[in-house]
Amino acid sequence: MTTSSIKRRRSPHDASASNDGDGLENDNDNNSSTRSSRSRSSSSGSSALPNNSISSNMSKRDSEEDTWASKGYSYINPFVHRIEIDSHIEVAKIYVLTVLLLPIRVVSCILSLLSAWMFACIGLYGMSMEDLQAKPLSGWRRHMQYWTARAMRMVYTSGSFLYIQTKGTPATAREAPILVVAPHSSYVDSILVVSGHPPSIVAKRETADIPLLGRIINYAQPIYVQREDPNSRQNTIRHIVDRARSSDDWPQVVIFSEGTCTNRTALIKFKPGAFYPGVPVQPVLLRYPNKFDTFTWTWDGPGVLRLLWLTMTQFYNRCEIEYLPVYTPSPAEMADANLYANNVREVMAKALGVPTSDYSFEDVIVMSRAREMKIPFPGDIVEIERTLDFLDLLDSKRDMELCEMYLTLTNTDKLDIITFAELLQVDLNNPNLHKLFALLDHRRKGTVCLKSFLLCSLFCKLKNSDVITFLRALIKLYSESSQKIDRESFTRLLRHGGDKLNEKKAQALFFALDTANVGHVSFDMFAQYTEKQPSYKFLYHKSEHIRRTKSNVITATPTAN
């Protein structure tokens, strides 16, 4: 492995994007010849085309659809992380420690984990899950819980986290029943739970069944989230409220209010769950002042196994935990959990020296869906949507009009800013137009691809709709008529149907529809066929995402404690 392979993990789609660098741009250099070739293939029967020619053609034309994120516009994206290790000496050190130190650390981690599991089993002896949720532990079981946490601390020590620096004064459960922790950036953040007397956590119910860890997590008396329960959110909030307001000696509840991992460049929106009880909370900050950031685990970044390897092949790592003063809510904040959450976030962001961000956990879902549906630049799709909204293009029908005429236009792959503004019918001097152009100009060549814009725009508009509606909106990007779609166009269109519709399945579906072997099918035939097939139900499932609008942006102002 080279330095560059450690420095930046390429996305799963980067291979095709880099191999055919300007592939999509070549798509439209000869639109007229492409349309004539489609006509010929339709008349002669597209089934005569070999599969490998279609695959090769698709990879050349659609490379931009596989591009992970744009490099044309710089902004804070809290869900992207790259590991920067440029020194050959550091790379050599990693390999040497992989041989000499990593095996010892792995064995030590396993032994420490087994010790914690043993303590947890002893402490849980004779107790049911109902007993754990009914009342807090006391007596010898409480002491055994402490030793379980000590053993788990040894897991982190064995894994290279030799130093934990604590700042501030931890509050008692009476002073602050809830600990609000941020930023949440890694699996390592759980070191907070084992650094002192163990607090409770909020965890998925399935974690109780994880070998070894399940017993240890149970022993912390967590608040479990039942994902299969339609009332899960309300029940979880109720349990948090009950714990926070209880007169019993429950341990504090730790909540990572961001709800997902970020790269610590900004604090994203806090989920309001920790703030519904309206009780005082203690903000807790996590920092990792290390030479290399080998443990940040984000939506677009290195995988967990690579992070573990790079983390455990460092001589040591540091963690800093800072307890801020207890935040007591005002009457207005007690009545409004979102206001309370935003004001606490402002206090924590100021202490960290980072900005707050309008991003939220739901944006990760949107980006994941964009990646699954082969939308260009899925890592930037939220920023693109925000820019479209400021340009009033989300409520405009201009993108649909451009779709209708797309195959009649020329040079759609290399639009300069002036032509782009004319097509969108937007003022050339609008700064948001230039921002959108920069986001789409991923190669920094001063040109953008109209197809990429249309895919992004239509996705942002229709991401709450079912897949079949989205595919219907894209027809004119690939075929002159919805009644005569040839095999190549059909296969390319269905690329945007999600991971369950790969190229092989799309071609098999085409042959199933083209029973007369005429070389083309209609979209209505496709819709009628799939609607009756249980295996294609996902095409008719509506996604529940929250559309971002300018009116949704909340500006919070810290209030005096």
C-alpha positions as CSV (number, residue, x, y, z in Angstrom):
1,M,0.0,0.0,0.0
2,T,1.3,3.5,-0.8
3,T,1.0,6.7,1.0
4,S,-1.8,7.9,-1.2
5,S,-3.9,4.9,-0.3
6,I,-3.7,5.7,3.3
7,K,-4.2,9.4,2.7
8,R,-7.6,9.1,1.1
9,R,-10.0,6.3,0.8
10,R,-11.6,6.4,-2.6
11,S,-15.4,6.0,-2.8
12,P,-16.9,2.8,-4.1
13,H,-17.7,4.6,-7.3
14,D,-14.4,6.4,-7.8
15,A,-12.9,3.6,-9.9
16,S,-15.2,4.1,-12.8
17,A,-15.2,7.8,-12.4
18,S,-11.4,8.1,-12.6
19,N,-11.0,5.5,-15.4
20,D,-13.2,7.4,-17.7
21,G,-12.5,10.9,-16.5
22,D,-14.4,12.8,-19.1
23,G,-16.7,10.0,-20.1
24,L,-20.1,11.7,-19.4
25,E,-18.9,14.9,-21.1
26,N,-18.3,12.9,-24.3
27,D,-21.9,11.7,-24.1
28,N,-23.2,14.9,-25.7
29,D,-20.5,15.8,-28.1
30,N,-22.5,14.1,-30.9
31,N,-26.1,14.1,-29.7
32,S,-27.4,13.8,-33.2
33,S,-25.3,10.8,-34.0
34,T,-26.4,9.2,-30.8
35,R,-30.0,9.7,-31.6
36,S,-29.6,8.3,-35.1
37,S,-27.8,5.2,-33.7
38,R,-30.6,4.7,-31.3
39,S,-33.1,4.8,-34.1
40,R,-31.1,2.2,-36.0
41,S,-30.8,0.0,-33.0
42,S,-34.5,0.2,-32.4
43,S,-35.4,-0.7,-35.9
44,S,-33.1,-3.6,-36.0
45,G,-33.9,-4.8,-32.5
46,S,-31.7,-3.7,-29.6
47,S,-31.5,-7.2,-28.4
48,A,-28.9,-7.8,-31.0
49,L,-26.5,-5.5,-29.1
50,P,-24.0,-7.4,-27.1
51,N,-24.1,-6.9,-23.3
52,N,-20.5,-5.9,-23.1
53,S,-21.0,-3.0,-25.6
54,I,-23.8,-1.6,-23.5
55,S,-21.7,-1.9,-20.3
56,S,-18.7,-0.2,-22.0
57,N,-21.0,2.6,-23.3
58,M,-22.6,3.1,-20.0
59,S,-19.3,3.5,-18.1
60,K,-18.1,6.0,-20.7
61,R,-21.3,8.1,-20.6
62,D,-22.3,8.0,-17.0
63,S,-19.0,8.4,-15.2
64,E,-20.1,11.7,-13.7
65,E,-23.1,10.0,-12.1
66,D,-20.6,8.0,-10.2
67,T,-18.6,11.0,-9.0
68,W,-18.6,11.0,-5.2
69,A,-18.5,14.7,-4.5
70,S,-17.6,18.0,-6.2
71,K,-14.3,19.7,-5.7
72,G,-15.4,22.9,-7.3
73,Y,-16.9,24.6,-4.3
74,S,-15.4,24.6,-0.8
75,Y,-17.7,24.6,2.2
76,I,-18.0,22.8,5.6
77,N,-19.4,19.3,5.0
78,P,-19.5,17.6,8.4
79,F,-20.0,14.1,6.9
80,V,-16.7,13.8,4.9
81,H,-13.4,12.7,6.4
82,R,-10.0,12.0,4.9
83,I,-6.9,10.7,6.7
84,E,-3.9,12.8,5.9
85,I,-0.7,10.8,6.2
86,D,1.9,12.2,3.8
87,S,5.2,11.1,5.4
88,H,6.8,7.9,4.1
89,I,8.4,7.5,7.6
90,E,4.9,7.5,9.2
91,V,3.7,4.9,6.6
92,A,6.7,2.7,7.3
93,K,6.0,3.0,11.0
94,I,2.4,1.8,10.6
95,Y,3.6,-1.3,8.7
96,V,6.3,-2.1,11.3
97,L,3.8,-1.6,14.2
98,T,1.3,-3.8,12.4
99,V,3.7,-6.7,12.7
100,L,5.2,-5.9,16.1
101,L,2.5,-4.2,18.2
102,L,-0.9,-4.8,16.6
103,P,-1.1,-8.6,17.5
104,I,-0.3,-7.8,21.2
105,R,-2.9,-5.0,21.3
106,V,-5.6,-7.2,19.8
107,V,-5.0,-10.0,22.3
108,S,-5.0,-7.5,25.2
109,C,-8.3,-6.0,24.0
110,I,-9.9,-9.4,23.8
111,L,-8.7,-10.3,27.3
112,S,-9.9,-7.0,28.7
113,L,-13.3,-7.5,27.0
114,L,-13.6,-11.0,28.4
115,S,-12.8,-9.6,31.9
116,A,-15.6,-7.0,31.5
117,W,-18.0,-9.6,30.3
118,M,-17.2,-11.8,33.3
119,F,-17.8,-8.9,35.7
120,A,-21.1,-8.1,33.9
121,C,-22.3,-11.7,34.1
122,I,-21.6,-11.8,37.8
123,G,-23.4,-8.5,38.4
124,L,-26.4,-9.6,36.3
125,Y,-26.8,-13.0,38.0
126,G,-30.4,-13.5,38.9
127,M,-31.7,-10.4,37.2
128,S,-34.1,-10.2,34.3
129,M,-34.4,-7.4,31.7
130,E,-37.5,-6.1,33.5
131,D,-35.5,-5.9,36.8
132,L,-32.9,-3.8,35.1
133,Q,-35.5,-1.3,33.7
134,A,-37.5,-1.2,36.9
135,K,-35.0,0.3,39.4
136,P,-31.4,1.4,39.6
137,L,-28.7,-1.0,40.8
138,S,-27.5,-0.8,44.3
139,G,-25.1,-2.5,46.8
140,W,-22.6,-5.0,45.5
141,R,-24.1,-4.9,42.0
142,R,-23.3,-1.2,41.7
143,H,-19.7,-1.8,42.8
144,M,-19.4,-4.6,40.3
145,Q,-20.7,-2.2,37.6
146,Y,-17.8,0.1,38.4
147,W,-15.3,-2.7,37.9
148,T,-16.9,-3.6,34.6
149,A,-16.3,-0.1,33.5
150,R,-12.7,-0.3,34.7
151,A,-12.2,-3.5,32.6
152,M,-13.7,-1.7,29.6
153,R,-11.4,1.2,30.1
154,M,-8.5,-1.3,29.7
155,V,-9.9,-2.2,26.3
156,Y,-9.3,1.3,25.2
157,T,-5.9,1.4,26.9
158,S,-4.9,-1.7,25.1
159,G,-6.1,-0.2,21.8
160,S,-3.7,2.8,22.2
161,F,-5.8,5.3,24.2
162,L,-3.3,5.6,27.0
163,Y,-4.2,9.2,28.0
164,I,-7.5,10.7,29.0
165,Q,-7.4,14.3,30.2
166,T,-10.5,15.6,32.1
167,K,-11.3,19.2,32.3
168,G,-14.1,20.8,34.3
169,T,-16.2,19.3,37.1
170,P,-18.6,16.4,36.4
171,A,-22.0,17.1,37.9
172,T,-23.9,14.6,39.9
173,A,-27.1,13.0,38.7
174,R,-29.1,15.2,41.0
175,E,-27.5,18.4,39.5
176,A,-27.8,17.2,35.9
177,P,-29.6,14.0,35.1
178,I,-28.6,14.1,31.5
179,L,-25.1,14.5,29.9
180,V,-25.3,16.1,26.4
181,V,-22.1,15.0,24.5
182,A,-20.7,16.5,21.3
183,P,-19.2,16.3,18.8
184,H,-20.0,12.7,18.1
185,S,-17.4,11.5,15.6
186,S,-16.4,7.9,16.3
187,Y,-17.0,4.6,18.0
188,V,-14.2,5.8,20.3
189,D,-16.6,8.4,21.8
190,S,-17.9,5.6,24.1
191,I,-14.7,6.1,26.1
192,L,-16.6,8.7,28.0
193,V,-18.9,6.0,29.4
194,V,-16.1,4.0,30.8
195,S,-13.8,6.8,32.0
196,G,-15.6,7.2,35.3
197,H,-18.6,5.7,37.1
198,P,-20.7,4.3,34.2
199,P,-23.7,6.4,33.1
200,S,-26.6,4.9,31.2
201,I,-26.8,5.1,27.4
202,V,-29.6,5.1,24.8
203,A,-29.1,2.1,22.5
204,K,-30.9,0.0,19.9
205,R,-32.6,-3.1,21.4
206,E,-30.6,-5.3,19.1
207,T,-27.3,-4.4,20.9
208,A,-28.4,-6.6,23.8
209,D,-27.9,-9.6,21.6
210,I,-24.3,-8.8,20.6
211,P,-22.0,-11.5,21.9
212,L,-20.0,-10.3,24.9
213,L,-20.9,-6.7,24.4
214,G,-24.6,-7.3,24.9
215,R,-24.2,-8.3,28.5
216,I,-21.9,-5.4,29.2
217,I,-24.3,-2.9,27.7
218,N,-27.2,-4.5,29.6
219,Y,-25.3,-4.0,32.8
220,A,-25.2,-0.2,32.1
221,Q,-29.1,-0.2,32.4
222,P,-29.5,1.5,29.0
223,I,-32.7,3.0,27.6
224,Y,-33.5,0.7,24.7
225,V,-34.9,1.9,21.4
226,Q,-37.3,-0.6,19.8
227,R,-37.0,0.1,16.1
228,E,-39.8,-2.3,15.2
229,D,-42.2,-0.5,17.5
230,P,-44.1,2.3,15.6
231,N,-44.2,4.3,18.9
232,S,-40.5,3.8,19.5
233,R,-39.7,7.5,19.4
234,Q,-42.4,8.5,21.9
235,N,-41.6,5.6,24.2
236,T,-37.9,6.4,24.2
237,I,-38.6,10.1,25.1
238,R,-41.0,8.9,27.8
239,H,-38.2,6.7,29.3
240,I,-35.7,9.5,29.2
241,V,-38.2,11.8,30.9
242,D,-39.0,9.2,33.6
243,R,-35.3,8.7,34.4
244,A,-34.5,12.4,34.4
245,R,-37.4,13.2,36.8
246,S,-37.2,10.2,38.9
247,S,-36.4,10.5,42.7
248,D,-34.5,7.2,42.5
249,D,-30.7,7.0,42.3
250,W,-30.5,6.4,38.6
251,P,-27.2,7.0,36.9
252,Q,-27.0,9.9,34.5
253,V,-28.1,9.4,30.9
254,V,-25.5,10.0,28.2
255,I,-27.0,11.3,24.9
256,F,-25.0,12.1,21.7
257,S,-27.5,14.7,20.6
258,E,-26.2,15.0,17.0
259,G,-27.5,11.5,16.4
260,T,-24.8,10.6,13.9
261,C,-21.0,10.8,13.4
262,T,-19.5,14.0,12.0
263,N,-15.9,15.2,11.4
264,R,-16.0,17.7,14.2
265,T,-15.7,20.7,11.8
266,A,-19.1,22.0,13.0
267,L,-21.9,21.0,15.3
268,I,-24.9,19.8,13.3
269,K,-28.5,20.1,14.6
270,F,-29.2,18.5,17.9
271,K,-32.0,16.1,18.2
272,P,-34.4,17.3,20.9
273,G,-34.7,14.0,22.8
274,A,-32.4,15.0,25.6
275,F,-34.2,18.3,26.1
276,Y,-37.8,17.2,26.3
277,P,-37.6,16.5,30.1
278,G,-36.8,20.2,30.6
279,V,-34.3,19.4,33.3
280,P,-30.7,20.8,33.7
281,V,-28.2,19.1,31.5
282,Q,-24.4,19.1,31.5
283,P,-22.7,19.7,28.2
284,V,-19.7,17.5,27.6
285,L,-17.1,18.1,24.9
286,L,-14.9,15.5,23.3
287,R,-11.6,16.3,21.7
288,Y,-8.8,14.1,20.2
289,P,-5.6,16.2,20.1
290,N,-3.5,13.7,18.1
291,K,-1.1,14.0,15.2
292,F,-3.4,12.0,12.9
293,D,-7.1,11.6,13.0
294,T,-7.5,7.9,12.5
295,F,-10.8,7.3,14.3
296,T,-13.3,9.8,12.8
297,W,-16.0,7.6,11.3
298,T,-18.3,9.5,8.9
299,W,-20.7,8.8,6.1
300,D,-18.0,9.5,3.5
301,G,-14.7,8.3,4.8
302,P,-12.6,5.3,5.8
303,G,-14.4,2.1,7.0
304,V,-14.3,0.9,10.6
305,L,-11.7,-1.8,10.0
306,R,-9.2,0.6,8.4
307,L,-9.8,3.1,11.2
308,L,-9.2,0.4,13.8
309,W,-6.0,-0.7,12.1
310,L,-4.6,2.8,11.8
311,T,-5.6,3.7,15.3
312,M,-4.0,0.6,16.9
313,T,-0.8,1.0,15.0
314,Q,0.0,4.4,16.6
315,F,2.2,4.4,19.7
316,Y,-0.5,6.1,21.7
317,N,-3.6,8.3,21.3
318,R,-5.1,11.0,23.5
319,C,-8.6,11.9,24.4
320,E,-9.8,15.1,26.1
321,I,-13.1,15.3,28.0
322,E,-14.3,18.7,29.1
323,Y,-17.3,19.1,31.4
324,L,-18.9,22.5,30.9
325,P,-21.0,24.1,33.6
326,V,-24.5,22.7,34.1
327,Y,-27.0,24.4,31.8
328,T,-30.3,25.2,33.5
329,P,-33.1,25.9,31.1
330,S,-35.2,29.0,31.1
331,P,-39.0,28.7,31.2
332,A,-39.1,29.3,27.4
333,E,-36.6,26.5,26.9
334,M,-38.5,24.1,29.2
335,A,-41.5,24.7,27.0
336,D,-39.6,24.3,23.7
337,A,-37.2,21.4,23.4
338,N,-35.9,22.6,20.0
339,L,-35.1,26.0,21.4
340,Y,-33.4,24.4,24.4
341,A,-31.4,22.1,22.1
342,N,-30.2,24.9,19.8
343,N,-29.1,27.2,22.7
344,V,-27.1,24.4,24.3
345,R,-25.5,23.7,20.9
346,E,-24.5,27.3,20.6
347,V,-22.8,27.2,24.0
348,M,-20.9,24.0,23.1
349,A,-19.9,25.3,19.7
350,K,-18.5,28.4,21.2
351,A,-16.5,26.4,23.7
352,L,-15.2,24.2,20.9
353,G,-14.4,27.1,18.6
354,V,-16.4,25.7,15.7
355,P,-19.5,27.0,13.9
356,T,-22.9,25.4,14.1
357,S,-24.4,23.9,10.9
358,D,-27.8,23.5,9.5
359,Y,-27.1,19.9,8.6
360,S,-28.8,17.1,10.5
361,F,-29.0,13.3,10.8
362,E,-31.8,13.3,8.2
363,D,-29.3,14.8,5.7
364,V,-27.2,11.6,5.9
365,I,-30.3,9.6,4.9
366,V,-30.8,11.9,1.9
367,M,-27.2,11.6,0.8
368,S,-27.3,7.8,1.2
369,R,-30.4,7.7,-1.0
370,A,-28.8,9.9,-3.6
371,R,-25.8,7.6,-3.7
372,E,-28.0,4.5,-4.0
373,M,-29.9,6.1,-6.9
374,K,-26.7,7.1,-8.8
375,I,-27.2,10.8,-8.5
376,P,-24.0,12.9,-9.2
377,F,-22.2,14.2,-6.2
378,P,-24.3,12.6,-3.4
379,G,-22.0,14.1,-0.8
380,D,-23.0,17.6,-2.0
381,I,-26.7,16.9,-2.7
382,V,-27.9,18.7,0.5
383,E,-25.9,21.8,-0.3
384,I,-27.1,21.6,-3.9
385,E,-30.7,21.4,-2.7
386,R,-30.2,24.4,-0.4
387,T,-28.8,26.4,-3.3
388,L,-31.7,25.4,-5.6
389,D,-34.1,26.6,-2.9
390,F,-32.4,30.0,-2.6
391,L,-32.7,30.3,-6.4
392,D,-36.4,29.4,-6.2
393,L,-35.8,26.5,-8.6
394,L,-37.3,23.8,-6.3
395,D,-40.7,25.3,-7.0
396,S,-40.0,26.0,-10.7
397,K,-40.8,23.7,-13.6
398,R,-37.8,24.8,-15.5
399,D,-35.9,21.5,-15.0
400,M,-38.9,19.5,-16.3
401,E,-39.0,21.8,-19.4
402,L,-35.2,21.2,-19.9
403,C,-35.8,17.5,-19.6
404,E,-38.3,17.5,-22.3
405,M,-35.9,19.2,-24.8
406,Y,-32.7,17.6,-23.5
407,L,-32.1,15.3,-26.4
408,T,-32.6,18.1,-28.9
409,L,-29.9,20.3,-27.3
410,T,-26.3,20.3,-28.2
411,N,-23.1,20.7,-26.1
412,T,-25.0,20.0,-22.9
413,D,-21.9,18.5,-21.3
414,K,-19.9,21.8,-21.5
415,L,-22.1,24.7,-20.4
416,D,-20.4,27.8,-19.4
417,I,-21.9,30.1,-16.7
418,I,-23.6,32.3,-19.2
419,T,-25.3,29.5,-21.1
420,F,-26.2,27.8,-17.8
421,A,-27.8,31.0,-16.5
422,E,-29.8,31.4,-19.8
423,L,-31.0,27.8,-19.7
424,L,-32.1,28.2,-16.0
425,Q,-33.5,31.6,-16.7
426,V,-31.7,33.0,-13.6
427,D,-29.9,36.3,-13.3
428,L,-26.2,35.9,-14.2
429,N,-25.2,38.1,-11.2
430,N,-27.0,36.0,-8.6
431,P,-24.3,34.7,-6.2
432,N,-26.3,31.5,-5.6
433,L,-26.1,30.7,-9.3
434,H,-22.4,30.9,-9.1
435,K,-22.4,28.7,-6.1
436,L,-24.5,26.1,-7.8
437,F,-22.3,26.3,-10.9
438,A,-19.2,25.7,-8.7
439,L,-20.8,22.7,-7.0
440,L,-21.5,21.1,-10.4
441,D,-18.2,22.1,-11.9
442,H,-16.5,19.1,-10.2
443,R,-13.4,19.2,-12.5
444,R,-12.9,23.0,-12.1
445,K,-12.9,23.4,-15.9
446,G,-15.4,26.3,-15.9
447,T,-18.1,24.1,-17.5
448,V,-20.9,22.0,-16.1
449,C,-23.0,19.1,-17.5
450,L,-26.7,19.8,-17.9
451,K,-27.6,16.2,-17.3
452,S,-25.9,16.3,-13.9
453,F,-27.8,19.4,-13.0
454,L,-31.2,17.8,-14.0
455,L,-30.5,14.6,-12.1
456,C,-29.7,16.6,-9.0
457,S,-32.6,19.0,-9.3
458,L,-35.2,16.3,-10.0
459,F,-33.9,14.2,-7.1
460,C,-34.1,17.1,-4.7
461,K,-37.7,17.7,-5.9
462,L,-38.9,14.1,-5.9
463,K,-36.8,12.5,-3.1
464,N,-40.0,12.1,-1.0
465,S,-41.8,10.4,-3.9
466,D,-41.7,6.8,-4.9
467,V,-39.0,5.6,-7.2
468,I,-41.3,5.0,-10.1
469,T,-42.3,8.6,-10.1
470,F,-38.7,9.7,-10.2
471,L,-37.9,7.3,-13.0
472,R,-40.8,8.6,-15.1
473,A,-39.5,12.1,-14.7
474,L,-36.1,11.0,-16.1
475,I,-37.4,9.3,-19.3
476,K,-36.6,12.2,-21.7
477,L,-33.0,12.2,-20.5
478,Y,-32.5,8.8,-22.1
479,S,-35.2,8.3,-24.7
480,E,-37.1,10.4,-27.2
481,S,-40.4,8.7,-26.3
482,S,-41.8,7.0,-23.3
483,Q,-43.5,4.6,-25.6
484,K,-40.4,3.3,-27.4
485,I,-37.5,2.9,-25.0
486,D,-34.7,0.7,-26.4
487,R,-32.7,-1.7,-24.3
488,E,-29.7,0.6,-23.8
489,S,-31.8,3.6,-22.8
490,F,-33.9,1.4,-20.5
491,T,-30.9,0.0,-18.8
492,R,-29.4,3.4,-18.2
493,L,-32.7,4.8,-16.9
494,L,-33.0,2.0,-14.4
495,R,-29.6,2.8,-13.0
496,H,-31.5,5.4,-11.0
497,G,-33.9,2.9,-9.5
498,G,-31.5,2.1,-6.6
499,D,-29.2,-0.8,-5.7
500,K,-31.9,-3.4,-6.2
501,L,-32.0,-2.7,-10.0
502,N,-28.5,-3.4,-11.2
503,E,-27.6,-3.6,-14.9
504,K,-28.1,-7.4,-15.1
505,K,-31.6,-7.2,-13.6
506,A,-32.6,-4.3,-15.7
507,Q,-31.7,-6.2,-18.9
508,A,-33.5,-9.3,-17.7
509,L,-36.6,-7.1,-17.0
510,F,-36.3,-5.6,-20.5
511,F,-36.5,-9.0,-22.1
512,A,-39.4,-10.0,-19.9
513,L,-41.3,-7.0,-21.1
514,D,-40.2,-7.2,-24.8
515,T,-42.1,-10.5,-25.4
516,A,-42.6,-9.6,-29.1
517,N,-38.9,-9.0,-29.6
518,V,-39.4,-5.6,-31.2
519,G,-36.4,-4.0,-29.5
520,H,-38.2,-1.5,-27.4
521,V,-40.7,-1.2,-24.5
522,S,-42.9,1.5,-23.1
523,F,-42.6,2.9,-19.6
524,D,-46.3,2.1,-19.0
525,M,-45.5,-1.6,-19.7
526,F,-42.7,-1.4,-17.1
527,A,-45.0,0.3,-14.5
528,Q,-47.9,-2.2,-15.0
529,Y,-45.6,-5.2,-14.9
530,T,-43.6,-4.2,-11.7
531,E,-46.8,-3.1,-9.9
532,K,-48.0,-6.7,-9.9
533,Q,-44.7,-8.2,-8.8
534,P,-44.0,-8.4,-5.1
535,S,-40.2,-8.2,-5.7
536,Y,-40.6,-4.7,-7.2
537,K,-42.6,-3.2,-4.3
538,F,-39.6,-1.0,-3.5
539,L,-40.4,1.0,-6.6
540,Y,-43.6,2.2,-5.1
541,H,-42.4,2.9,-1.6
542,K,-42.4,6.6,-0.6
543,S,-39.4,7.9,1.4
544,E,-40.1,10.1,4.3
545,H,-37.5,12.8,4.2
546,I,-37.9,16.4,5.4
547,R,-37.4,18.9,2.6
548,R,-35.1,21.7,3.5
549,T,-36.4,25.2,2.9
550,K,-35.2,28.6,3.9
551,S,-37.9,28.9,6.4
552,N,-36.6,25.8,8.2
553,V,-33.3,27.4,9.1
554,I,-33.2,28.2,12.8
555,T,-31.0,30.8,14.3
556,A,-30.5,30.2,18.0
557,T,-29.2,32.7,20.5
558,P,-27.6,31.5,23.7
559,T,-29.4,32.5,26.8
560,A,-28.1,33.1,30.2
561,N,-28.0,30.1,32.5
